[in-house]
């Protein structure tokens, strides 16, 4: 079963800013690699939306609409 995964405008902007920062302060190839890994993690939520955890600060407000995922090594 496939699920729809939506990025908020803020999240999409964050991805762009992460890429731009790495591109400016490191290596453009690293910026592309990190962005690719982040996009792959997001795409993985289409088939496994239960992956990740609820942000603690949102749980404290009773919100369970959002998940956060972590990667032990992106770059």
C-alpha positions as CSV (number, residue, x, y, z in Angstrom):
1,X,0.0,0.0,0.0
2,X,1.3,3.5,-0.9
3,X,0.6,6.6,1.1
4,X,0.8,10.3,0.2
5,X,3.6,12.2,1.8
6,X,3.4,15.9,1.9
7,X,6.1,18.4,2.8
8,X,5.2,21.7,4.4
9,X,6.4,24.8,2.6
10,X,8.8,25.3,5.6
11,X,10.2,21.8,5.2
12,X,10.7,22.2,1.4
13,X,12.5,25.5,2.1
14,X,14.6,23.9,4.8
15,X,15.8,21.2,2.2
16,X,16.7,24.0,-0.2
17,X,18.6,25.9,2.5
18,X,20.5,22.8,3.6
19,X,21.5,22.2,0.0
20,X,22.5,25.8,-0.5
21,X,24.5,26.0,2.7
22,X,26.5,22.8,1.9
23,X,27.0,24.0,-1.6
24,X,28.4,27.3,-0.5
25,X,30.5,26.1,2.5
26,X,31.7,22.7,1.3
27,X,31.5,20.9,-2.0
28,X,28.6,21.0,-4.5
29,X,28.9,17.2,-4.9
30,X,28.3,16.8,-1.2
31,X,25.4,19.2,-1.3
32,X,23.8,17.1,-4.0
33,X,24.5,13.9,-2.1
34,X,23.0,15.1,1.1
35,X,19.9,16.3,-0.7
36,X,19.5,13.0,-2.5
37,X,19.8,11.1,0.8
38,X,17.2,13.3,2.4
39,X,14.8,12.9,-0.6
40,X,15.3,9.2,-0.5
41,X,14.4,9.1,3.2
42,X,11.2,11.2,2.5
43,X,10.3,8.9,-0.4
44,X,10.6,5.9,1.9
45,X,7.7,7.2,3.9
46,X,5.4,6.5,0.9
47,X,5.6,2.8,1.7
48,X,6.5,2.9,5.3
49,X,4.7,5.9,6.9
50,X,5.0,4.5,10.4
51,X,8.8,4.9,10.2
52,X,10.2,7.5,12.5
53,X,8.9,9.0,15.7
54,X,6.6,11.7,16.8
55,X,8.4,14.9,17.8
56,X,8.2,15.2,21.6
57,X,7.2,18.8,21.5
58,X,4.2,18.0,19.4
59,X,3.3,15.0,21.4
60,X,3.1,17.3,24.5
61,X,0.4,19.2,22.6
62,X,-1.4,16.0,21.7
63,X,-0.5,16.2,18.0
64,X,0.3,13.0,16.0
65,X,0.0,14.3,12.5
66,X,3.8,14.6,11.9
67,X,6.8,12.3,12.1
68,X,10.5,12.9,12.2
69,X,13.1,10.6,10.8
70,X,16.8,10.4,11.5
71,X,19.7,9.1,9.6
72,X,22.8,8.0,11.4
73,X,25.0,9.1,8.5
74,X,23.9,11.4,5.7
75,X,27.2,12.7,4.2
